[in-house]
Amino acid sequence: MKSIPSKNNNTHDFSQHTAASIRATELRERIHTYDYQYYVLNNPTVGDSQYDNLLEELREIEQTFPELITNDSPTQRVSGEPLTEFNTHTHSEPMLSLANAFNKDELLRWDKRVRDNSENKTIDYVCEPKIDGLAISLIYTSGTFTQGATRGDGQVGEDITANLRTIRTLPLKIKAGATAETFEVRGEAYLSKLEFERINQDRMKAEEQLYMNARNTAAGSLRQLDPKVTASRKLNMFIYQLGHSAGAQEFDNHFESLQWLQKKGFPINPLIKQFTSIDDVIDYCEKLEKQRDTLDYDIDGIVIKINNLETQRQLGVAGREPRWAIAWKFPAEQAVTKLQQIEVSVGRTGVITPYARLEPVIVGGARISVATLHNYDHIQKLDLRAGDDVIIQRAGDVIPQVVAPILANRKVQNTTQFIMPTTCPSCDSKVTKDLDNAAHYCSNSTCPAQVIRQIEHFASKTAMDIEGFGEERSKELVNLNFLQSLADIYILETRYSELIELPGYGEKTLKNLFLSIKESKNQPLEKLIIGLGIRHVGNETARLLVQSFKNLDNLTSATIEDIEQIQGIGHVTANSVAHFFSIERNQQLLKTFSDLGLNTSANEQDVNGDLNGLIIACTGKFRTWSRGEFESLIKSLGGRYSRTITKQLDYLVIGVDGGKKLERAKELEINIINEDDFINYIEKGIYAKPN
């Protein structure tokens, strides 16, 4: 190791400082090169002890001359104090999601759409393994990594710069020759199978709960507030796209840009291939699917992109999905296990749903012991029996489901056929079947299991947002007879002397609970309607009902025909709403709510906004809003947002690249206005129904 000028109380000699600066620059460049060779190319050219000596020498120089520390220094990969929260980061261009193809025919249909809508009749493709990790955005300024973020909702993510710096395959400074002042690259952070196994082995030795899958562990690691924790997880990444750039080198195609990024030191997946035939693409996808288990990282499909960048721009985006790319999704991973028992649960509307108790098994990286069975007809169709060996998969790689029994393994004497109970397992009331949708119901509206679920739903964030009423507390208070209906929530404070005696109900807990209950009385009317748990009524339907009927009195007396007049509400939903409000006990509940001081009327601005009753759609890209922000704006001004172009539409607001929606609106002679005119109109409040 070269000697370093000693540090003393005197000002450093200029020549010493210059020598240290030159040596630090040399060390940083050498260590960056060694990092790239070791972590990206998997081809180390220097021994561990030699590498460690170089890093220690650089660290000593920077300790002696702190002014020589740079953001791209290898010593700064893990630095800074733990954060208290992440800042938000707005992406310069949306991070889009992908449409899916699950088989050859769906991919061929996508290819046909591309060819039909492309001006370029010579199409070639780039195929990339779809890494099962966390999408990330990296920003480089003058060749140095300056900021990194998660995908978030596609428009706004979280700034996780400090955590991303800990990924050793991420170049803190790219190789010389960058032509862009600022550019962005996008990729996927992941945890290797080997590293995931190591982490779980360490947790097992420490008698800590094991992590269930590598993807969630990687996502959780990147969202640690302390970068040191992230660094300990040894994350990795692959870059798959050159994003927004200012003054960057121009490329004709995507594959060429990936090759450029690789030369600059970014890790590009070696399995990425370029093809000129869709048949070759299909062959590649089928072969890689068979190889997925041999890889040291998880993939859940193949991303197919149109290679030519001009063709990409011409094809554009539909919603949040590019028309020039698609994901060939692999079938959900499956496993075989024992179906131990078929049991039933009771939902808030009284629906009795069968589910399978399984011998625990790992499927797609998650431990599965319970799976839905939908309804009795579904069980009969599959001929499922307790005691069967069954095939399990995670639908969409998320929801566990039973695919089928393995009949060849069945021993009749060891299996039991399922019979739907004739009485409710919670209250022993009669079970009836709805012939329209094959569902079975408990006939008792005051069934404790239903009440528990109703209270949990009523208090949820999407409804009345009462903190403290999760599943366990709802169950406990119902079972102890403190709550027998939704209205009892609002007289719970009168039983303070009894509640304070219960374990877990201290003075502070009860004070916060009662305050949250009191504040919920002022929730908007649509939140109350959602909380009632009416079948087929979600956020949008509740908003439409409030906009049309203004208060609960009007809604309670509305007929099916009245409700069906509302654009966007069909017969089934109208019938469900009218039926709910026709039941005497529900009418009594609403009267009690009113007597207890709950808000039962719409706020004036909710029903009389500047866009009162107007149906508005949009198309193209706006300067002012994201698509989600535009939708929220329309609703906040009392209008109705439509995702489709129909004759009922009042206005179509257009941004850049209107596409097929614009063409359809012209065919239907819909009133079309641009973004600037729309802004002008809402500022002046002069909107009205078009003539």
C-alpha positions in Angstrom: 0.0 0.0 0.0 1.3 3.5 -0.8 2.1 5.7 2.1 -0.3 8.6 2.8 0.7 12.0 4.2 0.1 12.0 8.0 -2.6 14.3 9.3 -1.7 17.0 11.8 -3.0 20.3 13.0 -1.1 22.2 10.3 -2.5 23.0 6.8 -1.7 20.2 4.4 1.1 20.9 2.0 -0.2 21.7 -1.4 1.9 19.0 -3.1 0.7 16.4 -0.5 -2.9 17.3 -1.3 -2.3 17.1 -5.0 -0.7 13.7 -4.7 -3.5 12.4 -2.6 -6.1 13.7 -5.1 -4.4 12.0 -8.0 -4.0 8.8 -6.1 -7.7 8.8 -4.9 -8.8 9.3 -8.5 -6.7 6.4 -9.6 -8.0 4.2 -6.8 -11.6 5.0 -7.5 -11.2 4.1 -11.2 -9.4 0.8 -10.4 -11.9 -0.3 -7.8 -14.8 0.6 -10.1 -13.2 -1.6 -12.8 -12.6 -4.5 -10.3 -16.2 -4.2 -9.1 -17.5 -4.4 -12.7 -15.3 -7.4 -13.4 -16.3 -9.2 -10.2 -20.0 -8.4 -9.8 -21.2 -7.9 -13.4 -18.9 -10.0 -15.5 -18.3 -12.6 -12.8 -14.7 -12.6 -13.8 -12.4 -11.2 -11.1 -9.0 -10.1 -12.1 -7.6 -9.3 -8.6 -7.4 -11.2 -5.3 -9.7 -10.3 -2.4 -6.8 -9.2 -0.1 -5.4 -6.9 -2.9 -8.9 -5.4 -3.5 -9.3 -4.9 0.3 -5.9 -3.1 0.5 -6.9 -0.7 -2.3 -10.2 0.1 -0.7 -8.6 0.7 2.7 -6.0 3.0 1.1 -8.7 5.0 -0.5 -10.6 5.2 2.8 -7.5 6.5 4.6 -7.0 9.2 2.0 -10.6 10.3 2.3 -10.3 10.4 6.1 -7.2 12.5 5.9 -8.6 14.7 3.1 -12.4 14.7 3.6 -12.8 17.3 0.8 -11.6 14.6 -1.7 -14.7 12.4 -0.9 -16.9 12.1 -4.0 -20.4 10.8 -4.4 -19.2 8.1 -6.7 -16.5 6.8 -4.3 -16.7 3.1 -3.6 -16.4 4.0 0.1 -19.7 5.8 -0.1 -21.9 2.9 -1.1 -23.2 2.6 2.5 -23.3 6.0 4.1 -25.5 8.4 6.0 -27.8 8.1 8.9 -31.0 6.0 8.9 -34.0 7.9 7.4 -37.3 8.5 9.2 -39.3 8.2 5.9 -38.7 8.2 2.1 -39.3 11.3 0.0 -41.4 10.9 -3.1 -40.0 11.1 -6.7 -42.0 12.0 -9.8 -40.8 10.1 -12.8 -40.0 12.2 -15.9 -41.9 9.6 -17.9 -44.4 7.1 -16.5 -43.1 3.7 -15.6 -45.6 1.6 -17.5 -47.1 -1.8 -16.8 -47.3 -4.6 -19.4 -50.2 -6.4 -21.0 -49.9 -10.2 -20.6 -50.1 -13.1 -23.0 -50.5 -16.6 -21.4 -50.1 -18.7 -24.5 -49.0 -18.8 -28.1 -52.4 -17.7 -29.6 -52.5 -14.6 -27.4 -49.0 -13.6 -28.4 -49.8 -14.1 -32.1 -52.9 -11.8 -31.7 -50.7 -9.2 -30.2 -48.2 -9.5 -33.1 -51.0 -9.1 -35.6 -52.2 -5.9 -33.9 -48.7 -4.6 -34.0 -48.3 -5.3 -37.7 -51.8 -3.9 -38.5 -51.0 -0.7 -36.7 -47.4 -0.2 -37.7 -46.2 1.8 -40.6 -43.0 -0.3 -40.5 -43.8 -3.7 -42.1 -40.4 -5.1 -41.1 -40.7 -6.0 -37.5 -38.0 -7.5 -35.3 -38.2 -8.2 -31.6 -36.1 -8.2 -28.4 -36.9 -10.9 -25.8 -35.9 -10.4 -22.2 -36.3 -12.6 -19.1 -39.0 -11.0 -16.9 -37.1 -10.8 -13.5 -39.4 -11.3 -10.5 -38.1 -8.4 -8.5 -38.8 -4.7 -7.9 -38.8 -2.1 -10.8 -36.3 0.7 -10.3 -35.4 4.0 -12.0 -31.7 5.3 -11.9 -30.7 8.8 -12.8 -27.2 9.7 -13.9 -25.9 13.3 -14.1 -22.6 13.9 -15.9 -22.0 10.2 -15.7 -22.5 9.9 -11.9 -25.4 8.1 -10.2 -27.4 10.9 -8.4 -30.9 9.5 -7.7 -32.9 6.3 -7.7 -36.5 5.5 -7.1 -39.1 2.7 -7.0 -41.8 2.4 -9.6 -44.6 3.3 -7.1 -47.9 3.9 -9.0 -46.0 4.5 -12.3 -46.2 8.2 -11.9 -44.7 8.8 -8.5 -42.3 6.5 -6.6 -40.1 6.6 -3.5 -36.6 8.0 -3.5 -34.4 5.1 -2.3 -31.1 6.5 -3.6 -29.1 5.5 -0.5 -30.4 1.9 -0.6 -29.7 1.5 -4.3 -26.1 2.6 -3.8 -25.6 -0.5 -1.8 -26.1 -2.7 -4.9 -22.6 -3.7 -6.0 -23.6 -4.2 -9.7 -24.9 -0.6 -9.8 -22.2 1.6 -11.3 -21.7 4.8 -9.2 -19.9 6.3 -12.1 -20.2 5.1 -15.7 -17.3 4.6 -18.0 -16.0 7.5 -20.0 -17.7 8.7 -23.2 -21.2 9.5 -22.0 -22.8 12.1 -24.2 -25.8 12.8 -22.0 -25.8 15.5 -19.4 -28.6 13.6 -17.6 -30.1 10.3 -18.5 -32.2 7.6 -16.8 -32.0 3.8 -16.9 -34.7 1.4 -15.7 -34.3 -2.1 -14.4 -35.2 -4.7 -11.9 -33.6 -5.2 -8.5 -33.7 -8.7 -7.2 -32.4 -11.2 -4.7 -30.6 -14.3 -6.0 -31.9 -17.7 -4.9 -28.5 -18.4 -3.3 -28.6 -15.1 -1.3 -32.2 -15.7 -0.3 -31.3 -19.1 1.0 -28.3 -17.6 3.0 -30.5 -15.0 4.6 -33.1 -17.6 5.7 -30.3 -19.9 7.0 -29.1 -17.0 9.2 -32.7 -16.3 10.4 -33.2 -19.9 11.2 -30.0 -20.0 13.3 -31.3 -16.8 15.1 -34.7 -18.5 15.6 -36.4 -15.7 13.6 -39.4 -16.1 11.3 -38.2 -17.1 7.8 -38.9 -15.0 4.7 -41.4 -16.5 2.3 -40.0 -15.5 -1.1 -37.1 -13.7 -2.7 -39.2 -11.0 -4.4 -40.9 -9.7 -1.3 -37.6 -9.9 0.6 -35.9 -7.8 -2.1 -38.8 -5.3 -2.1 -38.6 -5.1 1.7 -34.9 -4.7 1.6 -35.0 -1.7 -0.7 -37.6 0.0 1.6 -35.4 -0.3 4.7 -34.9 3.1 6.3 -31.3 2.1 7.2 -29.1 1.5 4.2 -26.8 -0.7 6.3 -29.7 -3.2 6.5 -30.1 -3.1 2.7 -26.4 -3.6 2.2 -26.5 -6.8 4.3 -29.0 -8.3 1.9 -26.6 -8.2 -1.1 -29.2 -7.3 -3.7 -28.5 -7.5 -7.4 -30.0 -5.9 -10.5 -30.4 -6.1 -14.3 -31.0 -3.0 -16.5 -33.6 -3.4 -19.3 -34.2 0.1 -20.7 -32.6 3.4 -21.4 -35.2 5.9 -20.2 -35.5 9.6 -20.5 -32.3 11.4 -21.5 -31.2 15.0 -22.1 -28.7 15.2 -25.0 -28.1 11.5 -25.0 -26.7 9.5 -27.9 -29.5 8.6 -30.3 -30.3 5.0 -31.1 -32.4 3.4 -33.8 -33.4 0.4 -31.8 -33.8 -0.9 -28.3 -31.2 -3.7 -28.6 -28.5 -1.2 -29.7 -29.2 0.9 -26.6 -28.8 -2.1 -24.4 -25.4 -2.9 -26.0 -24.4 0.7 -25.3 -25.5 0.5 -21.7 -23.6 -2.7 -21.3 -20.4 -1.0 -22.6 -20.9 1.7 -20.0 -20.8 -0.8 -17.2 -24.5 -1.6 -16.6 -25.5 -5.2 -15.9 -27.6 -6.5 -18.9 -29.1 -9.9 -18.7 -27.0 -12.3 -20.9 -30.2 -14.2 -21.9 -31.6 -11.2 -23.8 -32.0 -12.1 -27.5 -33.0 -10.4 -30.8 -35.3 -12.1 -33.3 -36.8 -11.3 -36.7 -39.5 -14.0 -36.6 -42.4 -14.3 -34.1 -42.1 -18.1 -34.4 -38.5 -17.8 -33.1 -39.8 -15.6 -30.3 -42.3 -18.3 -29.3 -39.6 -21.0 -29.5 -37.4 -18.9 -27.2 -40.2 -18.4 -24.7 -41.0 -22.1 -24.5 -37.3 -23.1 -24.1 -36.6 -20.5 -21.4 -39.7 -21.6 -19.5 -38.2 -25.0 -19.2 -34.9 -23.5 -18.0 -36.3 -21.2 -15.4 -35.5 -23.5 -12.5 -31.8 -23.6 -13.5 -31.4 -19.9 -13.1 -30.0 -18.3 -9.9 -32.8 -15.7 -9.9 -36.6 -16.0 -10.2 -38.3 -15.1 -13.5 -42.1 -15.2 -14.1 -42.1 -14.8 -17.8 -40.5 -13.2 -20.9 -40.9 -9.5 -22.0 -41.2 -9.2 -25.8 -40.5 -5.7 -27.2 -40.6 -4.2 -30.7 -37.0 -3.4 -31.3 -37.3 -0.4 -33.6 -37.7 2.8 -31.4 -39.5 4.8 -34.0 -42.1 2.0 -34.3 -42.4 2.0 -30.5 -43.2 5.7 -30.6 -45.7 5.3 -33.4 -47.6 2.5 -31.7 -47.7 4.5 -28.5 -49.5 3.6 -25.2 -52.9 2.3 -24.4 -53.9 3.4 -20.8 -50.8 2.4 -18.8 -49.6 -0.3 -21.2 -47.3 0.2 -24.2 -48.7 -1.3 -27.4 -45.1 -2.2 -28.4 -44.4 -4.6 -25.6 -46.1 -7.6 -24.0 -45.2 -10.1 -21.2 -45.4 -13.8 -22.0 -46.4 -15.0 -18.5 -45.4 -18.5 -17.4 -48.1 -20.7 -15.8 -48.4 -20.3 -12.1 -46.0 -22.6 -10.2 -47.8 -25.7 -9.0 -47.3 -28.2 -6.2 -48.9 -31.3 -4.9 -50.2 -31.6 -1.3 -52.9 -33.3 0.8 -56.3 -31.7 1.1 -56.9 -32.3 4.8 -60.3 -30.9 5.3 -63.0 -28.8 3.6 -64.4 -26.1 5.9 -66.6 -23.0 5.4 -66.5 -19.4 6.4 -69.3 -16.8 6.7 -68.9 -13.4 5.0 -70.5 -10.0 5.8 -73.3 -10.5 3.4 -74.0 -14.0 4.7 -72.3 -15.9 1.8 -71.0 -19.2 3.0 -67.8 -20.0 1.2 -66.0 -23.3 1.3 -62.2 -23.4 1.6 -59.5 -26.1 1.7 -57.3 -26.8 4.7 -54.1 -28.1 3.2 -51.0 -29.9 4.4 -48.6 -26.9 4.2 -46.6 -26.7 1.0 -44.4 -24.1 -0.7 -45.9 -22.8 -4.0 -44.2 -20.0 -5.9 -42.0 -19.1 -2.9 -45.0 -18.8 -0.5 -46.1 -21.3 2.2 -49.7 -22.3 1.4 -52.0 -24.0 4.0 -55.4 -22.6 2.9 -57.0 -22.2 -0.5 -60.3 -21.0 -1.7 -62.9 -23.4 -3.2 -65.3 -20.7 -4.4 -68.7 -22.5 -3.9 -70.3 -25.9 -3.6 -70.9 -26.3 -7.3 -67.1 -25.8 -7.9 -66.3 -28.6 -5.5 -68.7 -31.0 -7.1 -67.4 -30.1 -10.6 -63.8 -31.0 -9.6 -65.0 -33.9 -7.4 -62.8 -32.7 -4.5 -62.7 -34.8 -1.3 -61.0 -34.4 2.0 -58.0 -36.8 1.9 -57.2 -36.3 -1.7 -53.8 -35.5 -3.1 -54.4 -32.2 -5.0 -52.6 -29.9 -7.3 -52.2 -26.3 -5.9 -51.3 -23.2 -7.7 -51.2 -19.5 -7.0 -53.6 -17.8 -9.4 -51.8 -14.8 -10.9 -48.9 -15.9 -8.6 -50.9 -14.5 -5.7 -54.2 -16.2 -4.7 -53.8 -19.9 -3.7 -56.3 -22.2 -5.5 -56.9 -25.9 -5.9 -56.6 -27.0 -9.5 -57.7 -30.6 -9.3 -57.5 -33.8 -7.4 -55.0 -36.5 -8.5 -57.5 -39.2 -9.0 -54.9 -41.9 -9.6 -53.8 -41.5 -6.0 -57.3 -41.6 -4.5 -58.2 -44.3 -2.1 -61.9 -44.1 -1.7 -61.9 -45.5 1.9 -59.5 -42.7 2.9 -61.5 -39.8 1.4 -64.6 -37.9 2.5 -67.1 -36.2 0.2 -68.1 -32.7 1.1 -71.7 -31.8 2.0 -72.7 -28.2 2.3 -74.0 -27.6 5.8 -77.7 -26.9 6.1 -77.2 -24.7 9.1 -74.8 -21.8 9.6 -71.6 -22.8 11.5 -71.8 -19.5 13.4 -75.4 -19.2 14.5 -77.2 -22.5 13.4 -79.6 -20.6 11.3 -80.9 -22.2 8.0 -78.7 -22.1 5.0 -80.3 -21.2 1.7 -79.0 -21.3 -1.9 -79.2 -18.5 -4.4 -80.1 -20.2 -7.6 -78.8 -17.2 -9.7 -75.2 -17.4 -8.7 -74.7 -20.8 -7.0 -73.9 -19.2 -3.6 -75.2 -20.4 -0.3 -76.3 -17.9 2.4 -76.9 -17.8 6.1 -80.5 -16.6 6.5 -79.9 -14.8 9.8 -79.0 -11.1 9.3 -77.8 -10.9 12.9 -75.5 -13.9 12.6 -72.4 -13.1 14.8 -70.0 -14.1 11.9 -71.8 -11.7 9.6 -71.8 -8.9 12.2 -68.1 -9.3 12.8 -67.3 -9.0 9.0 -69.8 -6.1 8.7 -68.1 -4.2 11.4 -64.7 -4.9 10.1 -65.8 -3.6 6.6 -67.7 -0.6 8.0 -64.7 0.6 10.0 -62.2 0.0 7.1 -60.3 2.8 5.4 -62.4 2.5 2.2 -65.5 3.1 4.3 -65.8 5.0 7.6 -62.1 4.7 8.5 -62.4 4.0 12.2 -59.0 3.0 13.6 -58.9 0.1 16.0 -61.6 -2.1 14.4 -59.6 -4.9 12.8 -60.7 -8.5 12.5 -59.6 -9.5 16.0 -61.2 -6.6 17.9 -64.4 -6.8 15.9 -64.6 -10.5 16.7 -63.8 -10.0 20.4 -66.4 -7.2 20.9 -69.1 -9.1 19.1 -68.4 -12.3 21.1 -68.5 -10.3 24.3 -71.9 -8.8 23.3 -70.6 -5.2 23.2 -71.5 -5.0 19.5 -74.6 -6.6 17.9 -75.1 -4.2 15.1 -73.2 -1.4 13.3 -75.1 1.2 15.3 -73.7 -0.2 18.6 -70.3 1.2 17.5 -71.6 4.7 18.2 -72.8 3.9 21.8 -69.7 1.9 22.7 -68.4 4.9 24.8 -71.4 4.5 27.2 -69.9 1.1 28.3 -66.5 2.6 29.2 -66.6 1.2 32.7 -66.9 -2.4 31.4 -64.4 -2.0 28.6 -61.7 -0.6 30.8 -61.7 -3.9 32.8 -60.8 -5.9 29.7 -57.2 -6.9 28.9 -55.8 -4.7 26.2 -58.3 -1.9 26.7 -56.3 0.7 28.6 -57.4 4.3 29.0 -55.2 5.6 26.1 -56.5 2.8 23.8 -60.1 3.6 24.6 -59.6 7.4 24.3 -58.1 7.0 20.7 -60.9 4.5 19.8 -63.7 6.8 20.9 -62.1 9.8 19.2 -61.9 7.9 15.9 -65.5 6.8 16.2 -66.6 10.4 16.8 -64.6 11.7 13.9 -66.2 9.1 11.6 -69.6 10.7 12.0 -68.4 13.4 9.6 -67.3 11.1 6.8 -68.8 11.9 3.4 -72.1 10.2 2.6 -70.6 7.9 0.0 -68.3 6.5 2.7 -71.3 5.6 4.8 -73.0 3.9 1.8 -69.9 1.9 1.1 -69.8 0.9 4.8 -73.3 -0.5 4.6 -71.9 -3.4 2.6 -74.7 -3.4 -0.1 -74.0 -6.1 -2.6 -72.5 -4.8 -5.9 -71.9 -1.3 -4.4 -68.3 -0.1 -4.5 -66.7 3.4 -4.5 -67.9 4.5 -8.0 -71.5 3.3 -7.5 -71.7 5.0 -4.1 -70.5 8.2 -5.6 -73.1 8.0 -8.4 -75.9 7.4 -5.8 -74.8 10.4 -3.7 -74.6 12.6 -6.8 -78.1 11.6 -7.9 -80.1 11.4 -4.7 -78.3 13.9 -2.4 -79.2 12.3 0.9 -80.2 9.0 2.5 -83.9 9.9 2.7 -84.1 10.2 -1.1 -82.1 7.1 -1.6 -84.2 5.0 0.8 -87.4 5.8 -1.1 -85.9 5.3 -4.6 -87.3 2.6 -6.8 -85.4 0.2 -8.9 -86.5 2.2 -11.9 -85.2 5.4 -10.3 -81.8 3.9 -9.7 -81.5 2.4 -13.1 -81.9 5.8 -14.6 -78.3 6.6 -13.4 -75.8 6.2 -16.2 -73.3 3.5 -15.1 -75.7 1.5 -12.8 -77.2 -1.6 -14.2 -80.3 -3.6 -13.3 -78.6 -6.1 -11.0 -77.0 -3.3 -8.9 -80.2 -1.2 -8.9 -82.2 -4.2 -7.7 -79.6 -4.9 -4.9 -79.7 -1.2 -3.8 -83.5 -0.9 -3.8 -83.8 -4.3 -2.0 -81.4 -3.2 0.8 -83.2 0.0 1.5 -86.6 -1.8 1.4 -85.8 -4.0 4.4 -87.2 -2.6 7.6 -84.2 -3.4 9.8 -82.0 -1.5 7.4 -84.3 1.5 7.5 -84.2 1.4 11.3 -80.4 1.3 11.2 -80.3 4.4 9.0 -82.7 6.2 11.3 -80.5 5.3 14.2 -77.4 6.6 12.4 -79.2 9.9 11.8 -80.3 10.2 15.4 -76.7 9.5 16.5 -75.4 12.4 14.4 -73.8 10.6 11.4 -73.7 12.6 8.2 -76.5 11.4 5.9 -76.4 14.2 3.3 -74.0 15.0 0.5 -71.8 18.1 0.8 -72.9 20.8 -1.6 -69.7 20.7 -3.6 -70.1 16.9 -4.0 -73.3 17.3 -6.0 -73.0 20.8 -7.5 -69.5 21.1 -8.7 -68.5 23.0 -11.8 -68.9 19.8 -13.9 -72.3 18.9 -12.3 -73.4 15.7 -13.9 -71.2 15.9 -17.0 -69.6 12.7 -18.4 -66.0 13.3 -19.4 -63.3 11.1 -20.9 -59.8 11.9 -21.9 -57.2 10.6 -24.3 -53.5 11.2 -25.0 -50.8 12.5 -22.7 -51.4 15.7 -20.7 -48.8 18.2 -19.5 -50.8 19.1 -16.4 -52.1 15.8 -15.0 -51.5 12.1 -14.9 -54.5 9.9 -16.0 -55.3 9.2 -12.3 -55.1 12.9 -11.4 -57.4 13.8 -14.2 -60.0 11.2 -13.1 -59.8 12.5 -9.5 -60.2 16.1 -10.8 -63.4 15.3 -12.8 -64.9 13.5 -9.7 -63.9 16.3 -7.3 -65.7 18.9 -9.6 -68.9 16.8 -9.6 -68.5 15.2 -13.0 -68.3 11.6 -14.0 -65.2 10.1 -15.6 -65.6 7.6 -18.3 -62.9 5.2 -19.5 -64.8 4.4 -22.8 -66.2 6.5 -25.6 -70.0 6.2 -25.8 -72.9 8.3 -27.1 -73.6 9.4 -23.5 -70.3 11.2 -23.3 -70.5 15.0 -23.0 -66.9 15.9 -23.6 -63.6 14.2 -24.7 -60.5 16.1 -23.4 -57.5 15.5 -25.6 -53.8 15.7 -25.0 -50.9 14.7 -27.2 -51.5 11.6 -29.4 -55.2 11.0 -29.0 -55.4 7.6 -30.8 -58.4 5.5 -31.4 -60.5 7.2 -28.7 -60.3 10.5 -30.6 -61.3 8.7 -33.8 -64.3 7.1 -32.1 -65.4 10.4 -30.5 -65.4 12.0 -34.0 -67.5 9.2 -35.3 -70.1 9.7 -32.5 -69.8 13.6 -32.9 -68.8 14.0 -29.2 -67.7 17.5 -28.2 -63.9 17.5 -28.3 -61.7 20.1 -26.5 -58.0 20.3 -25.8 -56.2 20.5 -22.5 -55.7 24.3 -22.5 -59.4 25.0 -23.2 -60.4 22.6 -20.5 -58.2 24.4 -18.0 -59.6 27.7 -19.1 -63.2 26.4 -18.7 -62.8 24.9 -15.2 -61.0 28.1 -14.0 -64.0 30.2 -15.2 -66.6 27.6 -14.1 -68.5 27.9 -17.4 -69.1 24.2 -18.3 -72.5 23.2 -19.4 -74.1 20.4 -21.4 -73.1 20.8 -25.1 -75.8 21.7 -27.5 
